[in-house]
């Protein structure tokens, strides 16, 4: 297939083409008239027949790339954009990292998620999504059969145990998701327990990042061991590195001296012991 001529976007505010057929959209998209927004929807529909499209909405667009530097999209911009995404049948990735998205924006996005048949990657890192937004997203993903990668790390404020409940319910029901990032949150013992149980029962996850700044309880340690024995698909699980006390090392007949090691590497049978990598576990 020869080079594709990209449609002109001069008539649309806050929209431009990026690398690899990535459509970059900024908060100015909300300044378009209804007719212009319908044209954007038509654009998404027309390019679907030519190539798969990525939507990137982010502040990390540099002048050296010759693209406009947009400020954060925000809830209003996402509310305007979300219904128009339904026009694209080959949209594969949505990047909304650092876009000042809160519950309202997350809820509007959740309403259209299951209408995007080719969407496989969703990035929502470093936003302000709280419990209502998490509930809406997780409810949508209960029956989603296309999304494979979900990043929700570093929300402000950090997600608590209350958010762990809808997340774990989604993981128990969804077997399509292969990678989830829940790092840098405030999950305590109960929240970690709920997620560990759901990950153990999940039949699709390959990568799970739940790295946080807290130490695990003895109950969590037991649950991690059970999870490692029940889950047959997980190959990468990232948690807080801890230095285990010497009697635990002796009880498990491992001689790691006083090295900083990842917990699951001590819980796994010796035959499954992976190569140690900083802050992560492969098994």
Residue pairs with C-beta under 8 A, 6 or more apart in sequence:
4 21
4 50
4 51
6 17
6 21
7 43
7 46
7 47
9 15
9 16
9 17
9 43
11 36
11 39
12 29
12 32
12 36
12 39
12 40
12 43
13 28
13 29
13 31
13 32
13 36
14 25
14 26
14 27
14 28
14 29
14 30
14 31
14 32
14 70
14 77
15 23
15 24
15 25
15 26
15 29
15 40
16 23
16 24
16 67
16 68
17 23
17 24
18 24
18 56
18 61
18 65
18 67
19 65
20 54
21 47
21 51
21 52
21 53
21 54
22 53
22 54
22 55
22 56
23 44
23 47
23 53
23 54
23 55
23 56
24 56
24 57
24 61
24 67
24 70
25 55
25 56
25 57
25 70
25 73
25 77
25 81
26 57
26 68
26 70
26 71
26 73
26 77
27 70
27 71
27 72
27 73
27 74
27 76
27 77
28 70
29 37
29 40
29 73
29 77
29 80
29 81
30 76
30 77
30 80
32 40
32 80
37 80
37 84
40 84
41 83
41 84
41 86
41 87
42 87
44 53
44 84
44 85
44 87
44 88
44 91
45 87
45 88
45 89
47 53
47 88
48 87
48 88
48 89
48 90
48 91
51 90
52 90
52 91
52 92
52 118
53 88
53 90
53 91
53 92
54 91
54 92
54 93
54 94
54 95
55 85
55 91
55 93
55 94
55 95
56 93
56 95
57 70
57 73
57 77
57 78
57 81
57 94
57 95
57 96
57 99
58 95
58 96
58 97
58 98
58 99
59 69
59 70
59 71
59 72
59 98
59 99
60 97
60 98
61 67
61 68
61 69
61 70
62 69
63 69
72 98
72 99
72 100
73 81
73 96
73 99
73 100
73 101
73 105
74 99
74 100
74 101
74 105
75 100
75 101
75 102
75 104
75 105
75 108
77 99
78 96
78 99
78 101
78 105
78 108
78 109
79 104
79 105
79 108
82 108
82 109
82 111
82 112
83 112
85 91
85 94
85 112
85 115
85 116
86 112
86 115
86 116
88 116
88 118
89 117
89 118
90 118
91 116
91 118
91 119
92 118
92 119
92 120
92 121
93 119
93 120
93 121
93 122
93 123
94 109
94 119
94 121
94 122
94 123
95 121
95 123
96 109
96 122
96 123
96 124
96 127
97 123
97 124
97 125
97 126
97 127
97 151
98 125
98 126
98 127
99 105
99 127
100 127
100 128
101 109
101 124
101 127
101 128
101 129
101 133
102 127
102 128
102 129
102 130
102 133
103 128
103 129
103 130
103 131
103 132
103 133
103 136
104 133
105 127
105 129
105 133
106 124
106 127
106 129
106 132
106 133
106 134
106 136
106 137
107 132
107 133
107 136
109 137
110 133
110 136
110 137
110 139
110 140
111 136
111 140
113 119
113 122
113 137
113 140
113 141
113 144
113 147
114 140
114 143
114 144
116 146
117 146
118 146
119 146
119 147
120 146
120 147
120 148
120 149
121 147
121 148
121 149
122 147
122 149
122 150
122 151
123 149
123 151
124 137
124 150
124 151
124 152
125 151
125 152
125 153
125 154
125 181
126 153
126 154
126 155
126 156
127 155
127 156
128 155
128 156
129 137
129 152
129 155
130 155
130 157
130 159
130 163
131 159
131 160
131 162
131 163
134 152
134 159
134 163
134 166
134 167
135 166
137 152
138 166
138 167
138 169
138 170
139 166
139 170
141 147
141 150
141 170
141 174
141 177
142 169
142 170
142 173
142 174
143 173
144 174
144 176
145 176
146 176
147 176
147 177
148 176
148 177
148 178
148 179
149 177
149 178
149 179
149 180
150 177
150 179
150 180
150 181
151 180
151 181
152 159
152 180
152 181
152 182
153 181
153 182
153 183
153 184
153 185
153 209
154 183
154 184
154 185
155 185
157 186
158 184
158 185
158 186
159 182
159 185
159 186
159 187
160 185
160 186
160 187
160 188
160 191
161 187
161 188
161 190
161 191
161 194
162 191
163 185
163 191
164 187
164 190
164 191
164 192
164 194
164 195
165 191
165 194
167 182
167 194
167 195
167 198
168 194
168 195
168 197
168 198
169 198
170 198
171 177
171 180
171 195
171 198
171 199
171 201
171 202
171 205
172 198
172 201
172 202
174 202
174 204
175 202
175 203
175 204
176 204
177 202
177 204
177 205
178 204
178 205
178 206
178 207
179 205
179 206
179 207
179 208
180 205
180 207
180 208
180 209
181 209
182 195
182 208
182 209
182 210
183 209
183 210
183 211
183 212
183 238
184 211
184 212
184 213
185 210
185 212
186 212
186 214
187 195
187 210
187 212
187 214
188 214
189 217
189 219
189 220
192 210
192 216
192 220
192 223
193 219
193 220
193 223
195 210
196 220
196 223
196 224
196 226
196 227
197 223
197 227
199 205
199 208
199 227
199 231
199 234
199 237
200 223
200 226
200 227
200 230
200 231
201 230
201 231
202 231
202 233
202 234
203 232
203 233
204 233
205 231
205 233
205 234
206 233
206 234
206 235
206 236
207 234
207 235
207 236
208 234
208 236
208 237
208 238
209 236
209 237
209 238
210 237
210 238
210 239
211 238
211 239
211 240
211 279
212 239
212 240
213 240
214 240
215 240
215 242
216 224
216 239
216 240
216 242
216 263
221 263
221 267
224 239
224 263
224 264
224 267
225 267
227 234
228 264
228 267
228 268
228 283
234 283
235 282
235 283
236 280
236 281
236 282
237 264
237 280
237 281
237 283
238 279
238 280
238 281
239 262
239 263
239 264
239 281
240 279
241 260
241 261
241 262
241 278
241 279
242 260
242 263
243 258
243 260
244 261
244 263
244 266
246 258
248 266
249 255
249 256
249 266
252 266
252 267
254 266
254 270
256 266
259 276
261 276
262 276
262 277
262 279
262 280
262 281
263 281
264 281
264 283
265 273
265 274
265 276
265 281
268 274
268 283
272 283
274 281
274 282
274 283
275 282
